Every structure is written in structure tokens, then in C-alpha cells.
């Protein structure tokens, strides 16, 4: 039977002492790396076929490198922009994507795309090389990254779609989607599904039609008729995305979401929402009245930072509310965040 290898510990006599919380994180990381070794040993024990091991090995290598690239930018706001690789520079959606990239870049946001042509290149043209990040998929017919991101250290090349798609959603704070083909719809539905099921923290999803266009409007009509009206989704799920037809409106929708709300984190049975503005007693009363349906028990209340948030030191000064959320009604949770933003956005928000 494969044995867990011993954890590799630094020689503490040769190091400055780490704070207790950093030691805990370090030990936890070592434990997880040991688990990876154990899993690899089990592949040998299981006589795994070469093809299966090759997939696991390549996926692990891709993710390790991608995380290394994104780690320095973890505290920077980023948006994934999806859309067709076939859009030409004279297409209205291409022009909009350039403007969208420019507006986000002006706000200090990084633009993550699939690094190819069309909408992907347009968004990178708009933000410029400094704010561009690319997740390129290696295909026989579509492999080279666009000129803006090509050879940039913020470009990652992937063999597998599933590892690439993880980064598109895990590492960003918003999704903006222009018209596109099967891949664009795949990215759209998967992102909504991840948020609807709580597999990804809430973030804005904005669908951008060209001026006077109906690409996404027709999509919403389909969703209403075949998903909502047949009770395959809940009414509040329609709050998980927004359709606009102007790049400025897309950027405003994303920035509005983060006006008061900053981020969320589960700690044991409680959900913590971090806010830029301190909620008033009146707001708390309204939240407990309007959103009681999403509570398992207890009330929505203000709380100090939890000790387990010590690794989020850059968020220490934010205000917090906590609730025993049912982990099911994510559309309603999005509605609550919208409500908080609307009530507090004029009170010294950044």
C-alpha cells in the first residue's frame, strides 16, 4: 500500500519565525502536496493505463503553471471577455469589444481572454498589452495567440479545454460575453451554472448585444420560454445575468456590483459578506425582513473579521455581515447584494 511521504519542513533555525497563521497555512499546503504524491503512487498501484496518467500529468502541469502566472495578480480585479474568434475588425461587436477593453483598462482592471482573434483580440487591443492576460488553447487550426498578448509572460497555453475553463472563472471577478458560436454559449451556460449552484462565488455576468441587435435578447427569450416558464430554473435565476447593448453599460454594471460589496467567504456554517461601507441598523432590519427566506436559522448581522480570515489581510479593514445562508438560493443572494449596493452606494463607497 502506498505510504504518505513525510512533509518537507524548512530548517526553522535558518529562517525568521513565521506568524502562527502563516505556519498553519504552510503546514496545510505541505499536507496537500503530500496527498498529491500519495495519489500519484496509487496510479502505479492501480496499474493505470498510460493514456489516463498522461491526462492527469498534463492537467496538473498546466494548472500549476497557470496558478503561478496568476498568483501575482490575485488581488487585482480581472474580467473574462468571451466572444467569437471570427469577428472582423469592422464588425460592430469587434468595435464594442475594443471599447469595452479600453474602459475596463482605464479602471485598472485586467482583461482575460482566450488570447485568439476576433472578440478576444479586440478586448486586448482596447486594454493594451500591460492589462492583457491570455489563456490560449492549442488547436490544429487555431493556435497562435493574438499580437497583443503573444510572447507576453501573462499568456498561458493549454492543451485541455477543462483546465483552461477553470482559470477563466476561478481567477476573475466578472464575465462579459459578446456574440459567438458554440464555445461562447458553452462558456456562458457553464459560468451561470457554476454561480447558480454555488460552485463559484457570485460575480456579474454581462451579455453585450451590438447596437440594435437581438443576439442575447433572443437568447433570453429562449431561456424564459423553455427554462423559466417550464420551471426548469427559478425566477430569481434571471438575476444572475444582465443584457446590455453599450460597452459603457457593461462596465458600469460590473463596477456597480462592487460599489459596496467586495467579496464573500464561507467560514464553517456561516457566509461572510465583506463590504466597503458599514451597514446601518436600518439596513440590517430591511435585509432580515426582505431576505429571511434564504436563512437556515438566525439573522443577518454585522460581525468583525473572523480569525480564519487572517490570510486575507488586504481585506481586514472591510466591514462584514454574516448569515447562515441556505447555499441554494444564489439568485436571491445576488438580489440581496444588489439591494445592499443600492442602499449604501452613496455613503462613502470607493
Secondary structure, 3 states (H helix, E strand, C coil): CCCCCCCCCCCHHHCCCCCHHHHHHHHHHHHHHHHHHHHHHHHHHCCCCHHHHHHHHHHHHHHHHHHHHHHCCCCCCEEEEECCCCCCCCCHHHHHHHHHHHHHHHCCCEEEECCCCCHHHHHHHHHCHHHEEEEEECCCCCCCCCCCCCCCCCEEEECCHHHHHHHHHHCCCEEEEECCCHHHHHHHHHHHHHHHCCCCCCCEEEEECCCCCCHHHHHHHHHHHHHHCCCCCCHHHHHHCEEECCHHHHHHHHHHHCCCEEEEEEECCEEEEEECCCCCHHHHHHHHHHCHHHEEEEEEEECCCCHHHCCCHHHCCCEEEEEEECCCCHHHHHHHHHHHHHHHCCCCCC
